[in-house]
Amino acid sequence: MYVSGNEFTFLFVFMTFFASRQISVNLVRAFEKERASLLRLAIRKLGNPDEAKDIVQDAFVRIAGIKDREEPINDPPAFLRTVVLNLIRDHQRRRNAGHIVELKSGHDPLEWAAEDRPPADSVIYHRQRLQAFEQAIASLPTRSREVFILRKLHGKTHDEISAATGLSKAAIEKHLYRAMTTCRDLMKHYD
């Protein structure tokens, strides 16, 4: 393995400074191998290369503080990605918390709350759409309605529906098709 001058200097400083701390050398080696992919991950999540570099550097500091463990980390790259993702979440949480405080302190709280509501016409439209959906469900034959609700609203599988209703899979498909086409036809002007 060839080590460049900069890498050698880095490794030398790293090993002499942290030797007394009993860090996990395997984890540091894994970090060096994964540094570029960790940086790409952070850039993709944050959209800011400078912030991403800071996050990756913070991740290195974190793992440098981890002492050798009796049980090794089975998947060091996955562990490192988790560390970076957690640091990104913390960073975004801190950034968003500051943003919320600025909004609240700069405006009247009633105005701020009113800005957060959807427009009245949107609320009316969605209420009407929900009522039309409820009417479409109510207009279905009993068995089709039961199968539709079990599948689409409760997320049951065909096997679970078959066990609950005693219907064959073909019959379940027929009832689902009937329910879906009826609902689609009755709600087509809400799309």
N, C-alpha and C positions, 0 to 999 in steps of 0.2 A: 504494500500500500504506500503510495507516494503522498507525502505531507508537504504542502507548500510552506513558505516562510511564515506567512501570516497565520496559517493554521497551527504551525508548530509553536509560535509565540503564544497564541491563544491557549493551546493545550498545556503548555508549560506553566503559564500564569494560573490557569484554571487548576491544574493539579497541585501546584505548590500552595495556592491560597486555600483551597478547599480540602486538602489532604487531611487536616486535623478534624474535619467535620464528618468524616466517614460517609460521604455521599455515595449514591448509587452510580457507579461508573457506567454500568450497562445502560442506565436510563439517559445519561449524558451522551453516550455514543448514539443511542437511538434518536435523541434530540438533534444531534448534528446531522444525521442521515435524513431526518424528516423536516429540518428547518425550512426548506423551500416550500414543501407542501403545506406546512403549518402557516407560513406567510401567505400563500395563495388562499387558503381557507379564511384567514382573518381578513384579507382584502375583500374577498367575495362577500363576507358577512357584514363588514363595516362600510365598504365602499370608499375607504380613505387609507391610502398606503402608509401615511405617517402614523395614524392610530394603530394600524395593523402591525407595524414594526414594534411599536411600544408594547402591544399585547404579547407578541411573540417573545420580546425581551423579558417581560414580566413572567411569562411561562417558564423561561429558562431559569430565572431567579427562584421561582417556586420549586422546580424540580431539583435545582442545585441544593435546596434546603432539605430534600428528602434523604434520610439516612438509609443505609442498606437495611433491608428487611429480611426476616427469616424466610418469608414466602416471597418468591420473585413475582414480578408483574408479568403475567402470561403474555400480554399483547402490548408491548411498549408503545407502538404507534397509535393504537386506539386510546391508550391512557393519555398520551400527549395531546391528541385531538380533543379529548374530554377536558383536559386542563385549559386548553386554548378556548374552547367553546364556553366554558364556565367563566373565564376571564372576560370574554366578549359580552356575555349576558350581564355580568356585574357592571361592566363599563357602560353598556346601554341603559341599564337600570339607573345608574348614577346620573347619566346625561338626561334621561327622561324625567327623573325626579326634579332636577333643577329647572327643566322647561316648564313643568306644571306649576312650580312655585312662582316663576316669573309671570305666567298667565294669571294666576290668582291675585298676585300682588298688584298687577298693573290695571286691573279692571274691577268694576263693581261685581261682586259675586253673583247677583241676580242676572246681570247681563252675560256673564261668563257661562252660567248654567243655561240661559236661553239660547246661546250660540251653539250649545252642544246638542240641542234637540233637532230631530229631522223636521223638514217643512210640513205644514199641516196638510197640504195636498198629497204628499207622500204617505202620511199616516192614513188618510182616508182611502187612498188607492189600495194600500196593503190590507186594510180592514175589509174592504169590499172583496178583494181577491181571496182572503181567508174565508169569508162567508160563502163565496161561490164554490170554493173547494169543499167546505162542509156540506153544502147542498148537493154537490156532485157525488160525494161519498154516500150521503143519505139516499140518493136516488138509485144506488146500485142494488141489485138483488142481494138478499141476505148472505148467501154463501160467497158471492164475489166480494162483497164488502168485508166479510170476515177474513178471507184469504188476503185481500189487499192490505188490510190493517195489520195482519200478522207479518206479512212480508215487508211492506214498505215503511210502516211506522214502528214496528217492534223489531225488525231486522231478523226475523226467524228464517231459517233455511227451509228448503223444500222438504227435507226429511222431517224437520220439526213440525212443519205445518201438516204434513201427511200423518204424523203420529197424533197430532191434536185433533184433526178433523176426520181422519179416516179416508181422505181423498187420495187418489193416485197422483203421481207427478204430472201426468198428462192433464188430468182434471184441474190441478192447481195452475198449470200454465194457461189453460183455457180461461179460468176465472180471473187470473191476473191480466191476461190480454183484454178481456171484456172490461175490467175495471179501468185499466190504463186508457183504453180508447174512449170510454165514456167520460172519464175525467178530462182528457185532452180536448174532446169536442166541446164539453161544457165550459171549459176555461180558455178556449183559444183566443178570445178577445182581451185576455189579461196578459198575454205574452209580449 
